[in-house]
Amino acid sequence: MIEDMQIRQAAANDTEFIIETIIEAEKSGSDMISSCKVLGLTEENFKEIMRQILHDNIPDYDYDLSGFLIAEKNDEYLGALGSWLEAADGNPSGIIKATILFPYLDKNKMNEISKNSKVVKGFTINRKPGALQLEHGYTREPYRRQGVFTTLIKEHIKRSLNKHAGIDMVQTALSKENFKSLNAYLKLGFEIAEEKHVDDPEILKLFPYDTRVVMELSKSKFPD
């Protein structure tokens, strides 16, 4: 455990680090940014879109800047993790995300994007309304295996319960082969609720893996 580590909510001046967090989480240890592949974007295109979207700070989905918590020490970034309450206003996060991203897409690539979306459909997560969602977790290399990620998970749950006492489940989804994150969640009591496998070999052109798991933590196992 890193001594004197501080956890705080992300702010506008943290945008570049949150973009780094989103990209590295999507890469999942590879060189592939899944959103770029699915949406036909370059990395620079994606970063610029993220800057604009994070600036808008729209709540209740995974690109909400204020939904990220940052771990730092002596003003140095250690890691970050995002969260939101699913369908807090009645709208599923997937719909919110699609609506916000659509204006930024290249209309000349819509056939390609539509084709990719059909392949990716096998990874669709059944997010429970009212459940806390954890997404885009990342720890910078020098600080891994020192409790940063686990601390961020616990802090998200704690802070969310302070705002929404009725939360009774936490959900997350990640690559089945992302053993470090998988084990971190398992140690906190998360269980694998569902496995999503895409047989279409095209999936590996869009994602660095073909199997992801949905993990859940019930209220009776929430950390103190």
C-alpha positions as a Markdown table, in Angstrom:
| # | Residue | x | y | z |
|---|---|---|---|---|
| 1 | Met | 0.0 | 0.0 | 0.0 |
| 2 | Ile | 1.3 | 3.4 | -1.0 |
| 3 | Glu | 1.5 | 5.7 | 2.1 |
| 4 | Asp | -0.1 | 9.2 | 1.9 |
| 5 | Met | -2.1 | 8.3 | -1.2 |
| 6 | Gln | -5.0 | 10.7 | -1.8 |
| 7 | Ile | -8.2 | 10.0 | -3.6 |
| 8 | Arg | -10.2 | 12.8 | -5.2 |
| 9 | Gln | -12.8 | 13.5 | -7.8 |
| 10 | Ala | -11.5 | 14.3 | -11.3 |
| 11 | Ala | -11.7 | 18.0 | -12.4 |
| 12 | Ala | -11.3 | 19.8 | -15.7 |
| 13 | Asn | -7.5 | 20.1 | -15.4 |
| 14 | Asp | -7.3 | 16.3 | -15.2 |
| 15 | Thr | -8.8 | 15.8 | -18.6 |
| 16 | Glu | -5.5 | 14.6 | -20.3 |
| 17 | Phe | -4.9 | 12.0 | -17.6 |
| 18 | Ile | -8.5 | 10.7 | -17.8 |
| 19 | Ile | -8.1 | 10.3 | -21.6 |
| 20 | Glu | -4.9 | 8.4 | -20.9 |
| 21 | Thr | -6.9 | 6.3 | -18.4 |
| 22 | Ile | -9.7 | 5.5 | -20.9 |
| 23 | Ile | -7.2 | 4.6 | -23.7 |
| 24 | Glu | -5.0 | 2.4 | -21.5 |
| 25 | Ala | -8.1 | 0.6 | -20.1 |
| 26 | Glu | -9.4 | 0.0 | -23.6 |
| 27 | Lys | -6.0 | -1.4 | -24.7 |
| 28 | Ser | -6.1 | -3.9 | -21.9 |
| 29 | Gly | -2.4 | -4.5 | -22.2 |
| 30 | Ser | -2.3 | -4.5 | -26.0 |
| 31 | Asp | -1.7 | -1.7 | -28.6 |
| 32 | Met | -5.3 | -1.7 | -29.7 |
| 33 | Ile | -7.8 | 1.0 | -28.8 |
| 34 | Ser | -11.1 | -0.7 | -29.3 |
| 35 | Ser | -13.2 | 2.5 | -29.7 |
| 36 | Cys | -10.9 | 3.6 | -32.5 |
| 37 | Lys | -11.3 | 0.3 | -34.3 |
| 38 | Val | -15.1 | 0.1 | -33.9 |
| 39 | Leu | -15.7 | 3.7 | -34.8 |
| 40 | Gly | -13.1 | 4.1 | -37.5 |
| 41 | Leu | -11.1 | 6.8 | -35.7 |
| 42 | Thr | -7.4 | 7.5 | -35.4 |
| 43 | Glu | -6.0 | 7.8 | -31.9 |
| 44 | Glu | -5.7 | 11.6 | -32.3 |
| 45 | Asn | -9.3 | 11.8 | -33.5 |
| 46 | Phe | -10.4 | 9.8 | -30.5 |
| 47 | Lys | -8.4 | 12.0 | -28.1 |
| 48 | Glu | -9.9 | 15.2 | -29.5 |
| 49 | Ile | -13.5 | 13.8 | -29.2 |
| 50 | Met | -12.8 | 12.8 | -25.6 |
| 51 | Arg | -11.6 | 16.3 | -24.8 |
| 52 | Gln | -14.8 | 17.7 | -26.0 |
| 53 | Ile | -17.1 | 15.1 | -24.4 |
| 54 | Leu | -15.3 | 15.2 | -21.1 |
| 55 | His | -15.5 | 19.0 | -21.1 |
| 56 | Asp | -19.3 | 18.7 | -21.4 |
| 57 | Asn | -19.3 | 16.5 | -18.3 |
| 58 | Ile | -22.6 | 14.8 | -19.1 |
| 59 | Pro | -23.6 | 12.4 | -16.2 |
| 60 | Asp | -24.7 | 8.8 | -16.0 |
| 61 | Tyr | -22.4 | 7.0 | -18.4 |
| 62 | Asp | -18.8 | 6.1 | -18.7 |
| 63 | Tyr | -17.4 | 9.3 | -20.2 |
| 64 | Asp | -18.6 | 11.5 | -17.3 |
| 65 | Leu | -15.5 | 13.4 | -16.1 |
| 66 | Ser | -16.9 | 13.9 | -12.6 |
| 67 | Gly | -17.5 | 10.2 | -12.4 |
| 68 | Phe | -13.8 | 9.4 | -12.2 |
| 69 | Leu | -11.8 | 9.2 | -9.1 |
| 70 | Ile | -8.1 | 9.9 | -9.2 |
| 71 | Ala | -5.4 | 8.4 | -6.9 |
| 72 | Glu | -2.4 | 10.6 | -6.5 |
| 73 | Lys | 0.6 | 11.3 | -4.2 |
| 74 | Asn | 2.4 | 14.6 | -4.0 |
| 75 | Asp | 0.4 | 15.8 | -7.0 |
| 76 | Glu | 1.6 | 12.9 | -9.1 |
| 77 | Tyr | -1.0 | 10.7 | -10.8 |
| 78 | Leu | -1.0 | 7.1 | -9.7 |
| 79 | Gly | -4.3 | 5.8 | -11.3 |
| 80 | Ala | -7.9 | 6.4 | -11.9 |
| 81 | Leu | -11.3 | 4.6 | -12.2 |
| 82 | Gly | -14.7 | 5.7 | -13.4 |
| 83 | Ser | -18.2 | 5.0 | -12.2 |
| 84 | Trp | -21.8 | 5.9 | -12.7 |
| 85 | Leu | -25.2 | 4.9 | -11.4 |
| 86 | Glu | -26.9 | 3.0 | -14.2 |
| 87 | Ala | -30.1 | 4.6 | -15.6 |
| 88 | Ala | -30.2 | 7.2 | -12.8 |
| 89 | Asp | -32.5 | 9.3 | -14.9 |
| 90 | Gly | -34.3 | 6.4 | -16.6 |
| 91 | Asn | -32.0 | 6.4 | -19.7 |
| 92 | Pro | -29.6 | 3.4 | -20.1 |
| 93 | Ser | -26.0 | 4.4 | -20.3 |
| 94 | Gly | -25.6 | 2.7 | -23.7 |
| 95 | Ile | -28.2 | 5.0 | -25.2 |
| 96 | Ile | -26.6 | 8.1 | -23.7 |
| 97 | Lys | -23.2 | 7.1 | -25.0 |
| 98 | Ala | -24.5 | 6.4 | -28.5 |
| 99 | Thr | -26.4 | 9.7 | -28.6 |
| 100 | Ile | -23.4 | 11.7 | -27.5 |
| 101 | Leu | -20.9 | 10.0 | -29.8 |
| 102 | Phe | -23.0 | 10.0 | -33.0 |
| 103 | Pro | -22.4 | 13.7 | -34.0 |
| 104 | Tyr | -18.7 | 13.1 | -33.9 |
| 105 | Leu | -18.7 | 10.1 | -36.3 |
| 106 | Asp | -17.6 | 10.2 | -39.9 |
| 107 | Lys | -20.8 | 9.8 | -41.9 |
| 108 | Asn | -18.8 | 8.3 | -44.8 |
| 109 | Lys | -17.9 | 5.4 | -42.5 |
| 110 | Met | -21.4 | 4.6 | -41.2 |
| 111 | Asn | -21.6 | 1.3 | -43.1 |
| 112 | Glu | -18.3 | 0.2 | -41.7 |
| 113 | Ile | -19.3 | 1.3 | -38.2 |
| 114 | Ser | -22.6 | -0.5 | -38.5 |
| 115 | Lys | -20.8 | -3.7 | -39.5 |
| 116 | Asn | -18.4 | -3.4 | -36.6 |
| 117 | Ser | -21.3 | -2.7 | -34.2 |
| 118 | Lys | -23.0 | -6.0 | -35.2 |
| 119 | Val | -19.8 | -7.9 | -34.4 |
| 120 | Val | -19.4 | -6.1 | -31.0 |
| 121 | Lys | -23.1 | -6.7 | -30.1 |
| 122 | Gly | -22.1 | -10.0 | -28.5 |
| 123 | Phe | -20.3 | -8.1 | -25.8 |
| 124 | Thr | -23.4 | -6.1 | -24.8 |
| 125 | Ile | -23.7 | -6.0 | -21.1 |
| 126 | Asn | -27.0 | -6.3 | -19.3 |
| 127 | Arg | -26.5 | -3.4 | -16.8 |
| 128 | Lys | -28.9 | -3.4 | -13.9 |
| 129 | Pro | -30.8 | -0.1 | -13.4 |
| 130 | Gly | -29.7 | 1.4 | -10.1 |
| 131 | Ala | -26.5 | -0.6 | -9.9 |
| 132 | Leu | -23.1 | 1.2 | -9.6 |
| 133 | Gln | -21.0 | 0.6 | -12.7 |
| 134 | Leu | -17.2 | 0.6 | -12.6 |
| 135 | Glu | -15.4 | 1.2 | -15.9 |
| 136 | His | -12.0 | 2.3 | -17.2 |
| 137 | Gly | -9.6 | 1.4 | -14.4 |
| 138 | Tyr | -5.9 | 2.2 | -14.9 |
| 139 | Thr | -2.8 | 2.3 | -12.7 |
| 140 | Arg | 0.4 | 3.7 | -14.0 |
| 141 | Glu | 3.2 | 1.1 | -14.3 |
| 142 | Pro | 5.4 | 2.2 | -11.4 |
| 143 | Tyr | 2.5 | 2.0 | -8.9 |
| 144 | Arg | 0.9 | -1.3 | -9.9 |
| 145 | Arg | 0.5 | -4.1 | -7.3 |
| 146 | Gln | 0.5 | -1.5 | -4.5 |
| 147 | Gly | -3.2 | -1.3 | -3.7 |
| 148 | Val | -4.1 | 1.7 | -5.9 |
| 149 | Phe | -6.8 | -0.1 | -8.0 |
| 150 | Thr | -8.3 | -1.8 | -4.9 |
| 151 | Thr | -8.4 | 1.5 | -3.0 |
| 152 | Leu | -10.2 | 3.2 | -6.0 |
| 153 | Ile | -12.8 | 0.5 | -6.1 |
| 154 | Lys | -13.5 | 0.7 | -2.4 |
| 155 | Glu | -13.7 | 4.5 | -2.5 |
| 156 | His | -16.1 | 4.5 | -5.4 |
| 157 | Ile | -18.4 | 2.2 | -3.5 |
| 158 | Lys | -18.1 | 4.2 | -0.3 |
| 159 | Arg | -18.8 | 7.6 | -1.9 |
| 160 | Ser | -21.7 | 6.2 | -4.1 |
| 161 | Leu | -23.4 | 4.8 | -1.0 |
| 162 | Asn | -23.1 | 8.1 | 0.7 |
| 163 | Lys | -25.0 | 9.7 | -2.2 |
| 164 | His | -27.4 | 6.8 | -3.0 |
| 165 | Ala | -28.1 | 4.6 | 0.1 |
| 166 | Gly | -30.3 | 2.3 | -2.0 |
| 167 | Ile | -27.5 | 0.8 | -4.1 |
| 168 | Asp | -27.5 | -2.9 | -3.8 |
| 169 | Met | -25.2 | -4.0 | -6.5 |
| 170 | Val | -21.9 | -3.1 | -8.2 |
| 171 | Gln | -21.2 | -4.3 | -11.7 |
| 172 | Thr | -18.1 | -4.2 | -14.0 |
| 173 | Ala | -17.0 | -5.9 | -17.2 |
| 174 | Leu | -13.5 | -6.7 | -18.3 |
| 175 | Ser | -11.5 | -9.1 | -20.4 |
| 176 | Lys | -11.4 | -12.6 | -19.0 |
| 177 | Glu | -7.7 | -12.6 | -19.6 |
| 178 | Asn | -7.1 | -9.4 | -17.7 |
| 179 | Phe | -6.0 | -11.5 | -14.7 |
| 180 | Lys | -4.6 | -8.7 | -12.5 |
| 181 | Ser | -7.9 | -6.7 | -12.6 |
| 182 | Leu | -10.0 | -9.9 | -12.4 |
| 183 | Asn | -8.2 | -11.1 | -9.3 |
| 184 | Ala | -8.5 | -7.7 | -7.7 |
| 185 | Tyr | -12.2 | -7.8 | -8.1 |
| 186 | Leu | -12.4 | -11.4 | -6.9 |
| 187 | Lys | -10.5 | -10.6 | -3.7 |
| 188 | Leu | -13.1 | -7.9 | -2.9 |
| 189 | Gly | -15.9 | -10.5 | -3.2 |
| 190 | Phe | -17.0 | -9.9 | -6.8 |
| 191 | Glu | -18.3 | -12.9 | -8.6 |
| 192 | Ile | -18.4 | -13.7 | -12.3 |
| 193 | Ala | -22.1 | -13.4 | -13.2 |
| 194 | Glu | -21.9 | -13.8 | -16.9 |
| 195 | Glu | -19.4 | -14.6 | -19.6 |
| 196 | Lys | -19.6 | -13.0 | -23.0 |
| 197 | His | -17.8 | -14.8 | -25.9 |
| 198 | Val | -17.8 | -13.7 | -29.6 |
| 199 | Asp | -17.1 | -16.5 | -32.0 |
| 200 | Asp | -16.7 | -14.3 | -35.0 |
| 201 | Pro | -13.0 | -13.9 | -35.7 |
| 202 | Glu | -13.6 | -10.3 | -36.7 |
| 203 | Ile | -13.9 | -9.5 | -33.0 |
| 204 | Leu | -10.1 | -9.7 | -32.7 |
| 205 | Lys | -9.7 | -6.9 | -35.3 |
| 206 | Leu | -11.7 | -4.7 | -33.0 |
| 207 | Phe | -10.8 | -5.9 | -29.5 |
| 208 | Pro | -7.7 | -7.4 | -28.1 |
| 209 | Tyr | -9.8 | -10.3 | -26.7 |
| 210 | Asp | -12.8 | -12.4 | -27.7 |
| 211 | Thr | -14.2 | -13.1 | -24.2 |
| 212 | Arg | -15.2 | -10.8 | -21.4 |
| 213 | Val | -16.9 | -11.3 | -18.1 |
| 214 | Val | -19.5 | -9.4 | -16.2 |
| 215 | Met | -18.7 | -9.3 | -12.5 |
| 216 | Glu | -21.1 | -8.4 | -9.7 |
| 217 | Leu | -20.8 | -7.5 | -6.0 |
| 218 | Ser | -24.0 | -7.8 | -3.9 |
| 219 | Lys | -24.7 | -5.4 | -1.1 |
| 220 | Ser | -24.0 | -8.1 | 1.6 |
| 221 | Lys | -20.4 | -8.1 | 0.4 |
| 222 | Phe | -19.8 | -4.4 | 0.1 |
| 223 | Pro | -16.4 | -3.5 | 1.7 |
| 224 | Asp | -16.4 | -1.5 | 5.0 |
